[in-house]
Amino acid sequence: MSEWMSLSEARATPGLRLALLRSVPSPWSQAARSILEIKRLPYRAAVRAETDPAGLLEEWTGQSSFPAAMYEEERPRSSWDEILLLAERLAPEPALIPADPRERALLFGVAHEICGDMGLGWCQRLVQIAPLAEAGEPFGVELMRKYGSGPEGQKQARGRVLEVLDLLRGLLREQRAAGNAYLLGAELSAVDVYWATFCNLLSPLPPEQLPMPEPMRPLFTSGDPEVRARLDDGLLELRDRVYQRHLTLPVEL
């Protein structure tokens, strides 16, 4: 990956650009970067800088969240599935989406359970920030506004985290019984990348592999015994294997 540049610089630069959240292990940003790196796609990494005009990301991409991918003069892509589809189009090999329509539908369904609205990442964020928001911490209040899904969403968040973990460990158990190493078969897919990066919201990699600010680490470490039991059922081992075989260590924030 090339050196970081400002959003203003990136907007004036041709090619593939990825606007990212920096200094925190955002799984959406980490997953997008990992997918581009697996596909060996050259890109420019951009971060909001003090020199950028206020509202530049919103004006450029039509929304305010990271990551966002921009390719040449095409429309910006800001959702996890749009970024995956763009990467697959620009670099079909190694494929991270199955060619078979049924397998493809399964991949996008499972990936939504990890990355999408009220998925694993979304709901774990709600679990993480609820105490901060209730205490009136500005950071927590702002994130609750962003991720809040109403009173029902907040009530459902922990249960949804456990549901998705049960889904993933069930898939892993089935694949292991069939002699396969990954969640959807014998080969790495986008679902494995999403699991590996989103797992850091629940049980982050050790400091030498994921050097986040230490005061932040407790926020990214679930103390829920039911979560821990599910992670210990093969899912942490899968996360570690995906990082060691396919992703970059140590993680750059």
C-alpha positions in Angstrom: 0.0 0.0 0.0 1.2 3.5 -0.8 1.6 6.3 1.8 -1.5 7.8 3.3 -2.9 10.9 1.6 -5.6 13.4 2.4 -9.1 13.2 1.0 -8.4 16.3 -1.1 -5.3 14.7 -2.6 -7.1 11.4 -3.2 -9.9 13.1 -5.0 -7.5 14.7 -7.4 -5.7 11.4 -8.0 -6.7 8.9 -10.7 -7.1 5.1 -10.2 -8.4 3.3 -7.2 -8.7 5.1 -3.9 -9.9 3.9 -0.5 -11.0 6.4 2.1 -10.4 4.8 5.5 -10.9 5.3 9.2 -7.4 5.4 10.7 -6.0 4.7 14.2 -8.9 2.4 15.3 -9.5 -1.2 14.2 -12.7 -0.6 12.3 -13.6 -4.0 10.8 -15.3 -2.5 7.8 -12.1 -0.5 6.9 -9.8 -3.5 7.7 -12.0 -5.9 5.6 -11.9 -3.5 2.6 -8.2 -3.1 2.8 -7.7 -6.8 3.2 -9.8 -7.7 0.1 -7.8 -5.2 -2.1 -4.5 -6.6 -0.8 -5.5 -10.2 -1.3 -6.3 -9.3 -4.9 -3.1 -7.3 -5.3 -5.0 -4.3 -6.4 -2.9 -1.1 -6.2 -4.7 1.7 -4.5 -4.2 5.0 -2.7 -5.2 5.1 1.0 -6.9 8.3 2.1 -7.8 9.7 5.5 -9.6 12.8 6.6 -6.9 15.5 7.2 -7.0 18.8 8.9 -6.4 20.5 5.6 -9.6 18.9 4.1 -12.6 21.1 3.8 -15.4 20.3 6.2 -17.9 17.9 4.7 -15.6 16.8 1.9 -16.3 13.0 2.3 -20.0 13.6 2.3 -19.8 15.9 -0.8 -17.6 13.4 -2.6 -19.3 10.1 -1.7 -22.8 11.1 -0.7 -22.4 9.7 2.8 -20.3 10.2 5.9 -18.9 6.7 6.8 -15.6 4.9 6.2 -14.6 3.0 4.2 -15.5 4.3 0.7 -13.9 3.1 -2.5 -13.6 5.4 -5.6 -12.4 4.0 -9.0 -11.6 6.6 -11.7 -14.7 8.6 -12.4 -17.2 5.9 -11.4 -19.7 6.3 -8.6 -18.3 5.9 -5.1 -18.9 2.6 -3.3 -19.4 2.8 0.4 -21.1 -0.4 1.5 -19.2 -3.7 2.2 -20.9 -5.5 -0.7 -20.3 -2.7 -3.3 -16.6 -2.6 -2.4 -16.4 -6.4 -2.6 -18.1 -6.5 -6.0 -15.8 -3.7 -7.3 -12.7 -5.5 -6.2 -14.0 -8.8 -7.8 -14.6 -7.0 -11.1 -11.2 -5.3 -11.1 -9.3 -8.4 -10.1 -11.3 -11.6 -10.8 -8.5 -13.8 -9.4 -8.1 -14.9 -6.7 -11.8 -15.2 -6.6 -13.5 -14.3 -3.3 -17.0 -14.8 -4.6 -18.2 -18.3 -5.8 -19.2 -18.6 -9.4 -22.1 -20.9 -8.6 -25.3 -18.9 -8.1 -26.4 -20.9 -5.0 -23.0 -20.7 -3.4 -22.9 -17.0 -4.3 -26.2 -16.4 -2.6 -25.0 -18.2 0.5 -21.9 -16.1 0.6 -23.8 -12.8 0.4 -26.3 -14.0 3.0 -23.6 -15.0 5.5 -21.6 -11.9 4.8 -24.6 -9.7 5.5 -25.0 -11.5 8.9 -21.4 -10.4 9.7 -21.2 -6.9 8.0 -24.7 -5.7 7.4 -27.4 -3.7 9.2 -28.1 -5.5 12.6 -25.3 -8.0 11.7 -22.5 -9.1 14.0 -20.4 -5.9 13.6 -23.4 -3.6 13.9 -24.8 -5.3 17.0 -21.5 -5.7 18.8 -21.0 -1.9 18.3 -24.4 -1.4 20.0 -23.3 -3.6 22.8 -19.9 -1.8 23.2 -21.3 1.7 23.1 -24.4 1.4 25.2 -22.6 2.0 28.5 -20.8 5.0 27.1 -24.0 6.5 25.7 -25.9 5.9 29.0 -23.1 7.7 30.8 -23.4 10.7 28.5 -19.9 10.2 26.9 -20.0 12.3 23.7 -18.2 9.5 21.7 -20.8 7.0 22.8 -23.7 9.3 22.2 -22.6 10.0 18.6 -22.0 6.4 17.8 -25.4 5.4 19.3 -27.0 8.0 17.0 -25.2 6.4 14.1 -25.7 2.7 14.9 -28.9 3.1 16.9 -31.7 0.9 15.6 -34.4 2.0 18.1 -35.2 0.5 21.4 -35.9 -2.9 19.8 -32.6 -2.9 18.0 -30.8 -2.2 21.3 -32.6 -5.1 23.0 -31.9 -7.5 20.2 -28.2 -6.6 19.9 -26.6 -9.2 22.2 -28.9 -11.9 21.0 -28.0 -11.2 17.4 -24.3 -11.4 18.2 -24.8 -14.9 19.7 -27.0 -15.9 16.8 -24.4 -15.0 14.2 -21.6 -16.7 16.2 -23.8 -19.8 16.3 -24.3 -19.6 12.5 -20.5 -19.3 11.9 -19.5 -22.1 14.2 -22.1 -24.3 12.7 -20.8 -23.6 9.2 -17.3 -24.2 10.4 -18.2 -27.5 12.0 -19.9 -28.7 8.8 -16.9 -27.8 6.6 -14.5 -29.4 9.0 -16.5 -32.6 8.8 -16.2 -32.4 5.0 -12.5 -32.0 5.3 -12.5 -28.3 4.4 -10.6 -25.5 6.1 -12.8 -22.5 5.6 -16.4 -21.4 6.3 -17.8 -22.1 2.9 -15.5 -24.7 1.5 -11.9 -25.7 0.7 -10.9 -22.2 -0.5 -10.7 -18.8 1.1 -13.8 -16.6 0.4 -14.8 -13.1 1.3 -16.8 -14.6 4.3 -13.5 -15.8 5.9 -12.0 -12.3 5.4 -15.0 -10.7 7.0 -15.0 -13.1 10.0 -11.2 -12.6 10.6 -11.5 -8.8 10.6 -14.8 -8.5 12.5 -13.6 -11.0 15.1 -11.4 -8.1 16.4 -14.5 -6.4 17.8 -14.9 -9.4 20.1 -11.4 -10.7 20.8 -8.7 -8.6 19.2 -5.4 -10.0 18.0 -2.5 -9.7 20.5 -0.8 -6.3 20.7 2.2 -7.4 18.6 -0.2 -8.2 15.8 -2.8 -5.5 16.3 -1.1 -2.5 18.0 -4.2 -0.5 18.9 -4.0 2.1 21.7 -4.1 0.1 24.9 -6.8 2.1 26.6 -9.0 1.1 23.6 -8.4 -2.6 23.9 -10.9 -3.4 26.7 -13.7 -1.8 24.5 -12.8 -4.3 21.8 -12.7 -7.3 24.2 -16.0 -9.0 25.0 -16.2 -10.2 28.6 -19.5 -12.0 27.8 -19.0 -15.7 28.8 -21.4 -16.9 26.2 -19.5 -15.0 23.5 -16.2 -16.4 24.7 -17.5 -20.0 24.7 -18.6 -19.6 21.0 -15.3 -18.0 20.0 -13.4 -20.9 21.6 -15.3 -23.4 19.5 -12.9 -23.1 16.5 -13.7 -19.5 15.5 -10.6 -17.9 17.0 -8.4 -20.6 15.4 -10.0 -19.8 12.0 -9.4 -16.1 12.6 -5.7 -16.7 13.3 -5.2 -19.0 10.3 -6.8 -16.5 7.9 -4.5 -13.8 9.2 -1.4 -15.9 9.1 -2.0 -17.4 5.6 -3.7 -14.5 3.8 -3.7 -11.1 5.5 -1.0 -8.7 6.6 0.5 -8.8 10.1 1.0 -6.7 12.1 -2.2 -4.9 11.2 -1.7 -1.3 10.2 -4.1 1.2 11.7 
